[in-house]
Every structure is written in C-alpha cells, then in structure tokens.
Amino acid sequence: MNHVIIFAHPQQSLNQTLLDLVVSTLLNNGHKVTVRDVYALGFSPELTIAEKAAIKCGDVPIAIQREQTLIQQADVLTFIFPIWWTGLPAMLKKICRTRRLF
C-alpha cells in the first residue's frame, strides 16, 4: 500500500519517535511510505495575494499541486502531530482551513 504521512511538529519529540516507528514498521512490511514534514518543507499555510489571484483563475501553484497529487495517490493518509490545547497545531489548522492541500 502507498502511505502518505503528514507530520507536523517543529522539533524532536515523542511525535518524531512515533513517526520513525511508523515508517520503519511500514517499510519492513513492504509498504511504500512518503513523509511530508510541513515544517521541514518550509510550507507556508498563508496564501499570498498572487497565489489567491492565481487560484481564482484556476491556476493552482506547483507546490500545492505536488502535495495534492501525493495525497490523491495515497491508499492511506496518516497525520502525526501533537495535541496542543485539545486541537491541531496552528500550522496544521491553517493548512486545513485555507484548503491549501485538502
């Protein structure tokens, strides 16, 4: 199976340990794994004025298209992130709310 893991934690942590364990377990069982670390990618959840204008015209930026394609091709989509104050980290909230990827 093709697994895409969305990882959202800015530093070494328990979440990093969990990510490493999940990835190694999946690989050892013959699965394809792609990890997308939103912090390491330098992904900005904020749309620029130019990006907003382009999207209104139907032109989705290449970086967003690339991530959307990975997600569409996934058999399994896994999110690994800390629960901060009973919710998603701000980075992940903004990505979901602005519909940059999903």
C-alpha positions in Angstrom: 0.0 0.0 0.0 1.0 3.6 -0.6 1.1 5.5 2.7 1.5 9.3 2.9 2.3 10.6 6.4 1.7 14.3 7.1 4.0 15.2 10.0 3.6 18.5 11.8 5.9 19.1 14.7 8.7 21.7 14.7 11.2 19.9 16.9 12.5 16.5 18.0 9.8 15.0 20.2 7.7 11.9 21.1 6.0 12.6 17.8 9.3 12.2 15.9 9.8 8.9 17.7 6.3 7.8 16.7 6.9 8.8 13.1 10.2 6.9 13.0 8.4 3.8 14.4 5.5 4.0 12.0 7.8 4.5 9.0 10.1 1.6 9.9 7.2 -0.7 10.6 5.5 0.1 7.3 8.7 -0.3 5.3 9.6 -3.6 7.0 6.1 -4.8 5.9 6.6 -3.9 2.3 4.6 -0.7 2.1 5.6 2.4 0.2 5.9 5.4 2.5 6.1 9.1 1.8 6.6 11.5 4.7 5.6 15.2 4.3 7.0 17.2 7.2 5.2 20.6 6.8 7.9 22.4 8.9 10.9 20.9 7.1 9.3 21.7 3.8 9.1 25.3 4.8 5.4 25.2 3.8 3.6 28.4 4.5 -0.1 28.0 5.1 -0.7 31.6 4.2 -1.7 32.3 0.7 0.0 35.3 -0.9 -2.0 37.8 -2.9 -0.6 36.5 -6.1 -1.5 32.9 -5.1 -5.1 33.9 -4.3 -5.4 35.6 -7.6 -4.0 32.6 -9.5 -6.3 30.2 -7.7 -9.3 32.3 -8.6 -8.3 32.0 -12.2 -7.9 28.2 -11.8 -4.1 28.1 -11.6 -3.0 26.2 -8.5 0.7 26.8 -7.6 3.0 23.9 -8.4 3.9 23.3 -4.8 0.3 22.8 -3.9 -0.3 20.6 -6.9 2.6 18.4 -6.0 1.2 17.8 -2.5 -2.3 17.3 -3.7 -1.1 14.7 -6.1 0.7 12.8 -3.4 -2.4 12.8 -1.3 -4.6 11.7 -4.2 -2.3 8.8 -4.9 -2.2 7.6 -1.3 -4.0 4.5 -0.2 -3.6 5.6 3.4 -3.2 9.1 4.7 -1.8 9.4 8.3 -1.4 12.5 10.4 1.2 12.7 13.2 1.1 15.8 15.3 1.0 16.9 18.9 -2.3 17.7 20.5 -1.9 21.3 21.8 -4.7 22.6 23.9 -7.1 19.9 22.6 -6.5 20.7 19.0 -4.2 20.7 16.0 -1.0 22.7 15.9 -1.5 26.1 14.3 0.4 25.1 11.2 -1.9 22.2 10.5 -5.0 24.2 11.3 -4.1 26.9 8.8 -3.3 24.3 6.1 -6.7 22.6 6.6 -8.6 25.9 6.9 -7.1 27.6 3.9 -7.6 24.4 1.9 -4.1 24.5 0.7 -3.9 20.8 0.5 -7.2 19.2 1.3 
